[in-house]
Every structure is written in C-alpha cells, then in structure tokens.
Amino acid sequence: MYRHGLALGLRPHEFWSFTFFEFFAFNKGVIDRDRMMWNHTSSVMALMANANRDPKRRPTPFEPSDFTPYRDDDDTTTTGSNEVTEEQKNLIAQWRVNPSFPSSSG
C-alpha cells in the first residue's frame, strides 16, 4: 500500500497521515479522474479515426469505447457491487496505518 501511495504522488508524511478509509477515497478519486480524462481522450481519438475512416473497409463508425483502456463493466459505481455498509465505514475510519501516529478518535 505504501508503494502504491507513493506512485499516486503522495509524500510519506501525507500517506502516513491517512486512515485506510481516507486512502481508499483518495485512490478512488485518482481513478475517477483518470477515467474522466480517458473519456475525453477516447472521444478525440474516435473523432480522428472516423474522419480518416474508409467507409468501404469499415462501414460502422468508431466509438469512443473502442479507444479507452476502461471497459464499460469496470464501472462499479453504477452496479453497486462495491457498496460499503455504514458499520464498515465506521470501523475503517478508526484504523490507522501507522500505529505511532496519534489517533483522531481518542
């Protein structure tokens, strides 16, 4: 997790100050931002491909989904399969990655 946090651009003191819940939320935000940027990029790529497409060789136009690294079924926010219960949220919010860091709950 530490190496992943550094890859996300966190400095060590930022990583150690996060709870598991905060780190999960930060990671999800980074993924959502990347998906949003890819939605834009894949739309531009589809536009360029369709502008240069030979309709005889490829009668159907390209779609942005042809160029994105994300599949449509990767989006768990619409399926609800990643739902966390309120009890789980409360438990995770109390966890600390670094036990020597003072807890904000006590």
Secondary structure, 3 states (H helix, E strand, C coil): CHHHHHHCCCCHHHHHHCCHHHHHHHHHHHHHHHHHHHHHHHHHHHHHHHHCCCCCCCCCCCCHHHCCCCCHHHCHHHHCCCCCCHHHHHHHHHCCCCCCCCCCCC
